[in-house]
Amino acid sequence: MVPQPTAALPAAERLETATFSMGCFWSPDALFGSIAGVVRTRVGYAGGTTPDPTYWALADHIETVQLDFDPAVVSYQDLLQVFFTHHKATRTPWKRQYASAIFFHDAQQERQAQEAKKRRHAQLGQFVYTEIYSYKAFHLAEDRHQKYKLQRHPQLWSEFQRLYPNMADLIHSTAAAWVNGYLYGYGQKEHSSYGLSPAGRQLLLEQEVSAKPVLCGS
């Protein structure tokens, strides 16, 4: 059996979940995946009324990123700060698919989300169109949308497929989230827990990447 990267092992006794929509999901997946304390990320659809949305049949759902995080390392307020400072929520989305939204999982998240939205409005002096909803359901997006930038690097992707033969395990790998984030220009270049082979680590180190803004439709 191929040993799992140490980054894939449970890192906390208690994890919490955050669910955000920032106008798209590929870049936000990478952004949040690179943050210390974020253990797992996944992209999908939320906020709609149809039972089985797909990318080509979204109906009234929104592109969304969901993450599990260790509140002892990173707080929900920290994640809200990342959310509001990495996308433009001061203009109406041209399509509901690309809306700005926060889906709160409990009363504390609701209060913090409302407060963060008010602060953002005060900082910018502009109306903030972010919608705040009670979390109902999250529909996992198709495999081709998960860890998108990592999938665009076939050799690195193959390394992770060897480590995680099951796609669900790969999607929820902390190491895959970190590498996907690095390839987008977020996070650190070297990390001892990536779990890559020497050849894979060398390939990662050779990548020329620079931090990019989250480029979405909202």
C-alpha positions, 0 to 999 in steps of 0.5 A: 500500500502506498503510504498516505502523506502526513498532511492527509492525516486528521489534524484536529479533534474538531473540525468546522465547515464553511461554505462560500460562493465568490463568483466561481469555484476553481480559484477560491478552491485553490485560495482556501486550500492553501490556508493553514488550518484548512483541512479539506476543500471541495467545489460544488453547487448550493443555494438552489431548489433543484435536487441534482444540479450539474454544471450544464444544468445549474438552474438556480444554484451557485458555484460554491466552495466548501471547506473543513477547517480547524478552528484552533488554527484558523477562525471563521472570522479569518476565513470571512476576511479572506472571502471579502478581500479576494472577490468583488462583491460590490456589483451585481452578478451577471448571472446567478451562477456567479453570485456572491454568497455565504451559507452559514452553518450555525447561529454564530456563523450567521452573526459573524457573516452579517458583521463582516458584511457590514464592515466591508460596506463601511470600508468600501462605502459601497453596497455589498451584494453578498447574500447570506443564507442558512446552509441547506445542501451542497451538491458536489461538482463533477470530478473535472472541476475538483482541484482544477489546476492540479489536474492541468499538470498530468504528472503531478496529478498522476502522483496523487492518483497513486497516493489516492486511488479513490477519487473522493479521497483525493478530492478531500486530501489536504496535500492535494489542496495545498499543491493545487493552491500553490499551482495557482500562486498561493501558499508556500513552495516547499512543504514536507508533507506533500507526500510526493515522490522525489521526482514529483517534488522536483517537478513542483519546485520547477513550476513558475507560479505567481500569486493571482487574484481570484478572477470570477464573474461577480 
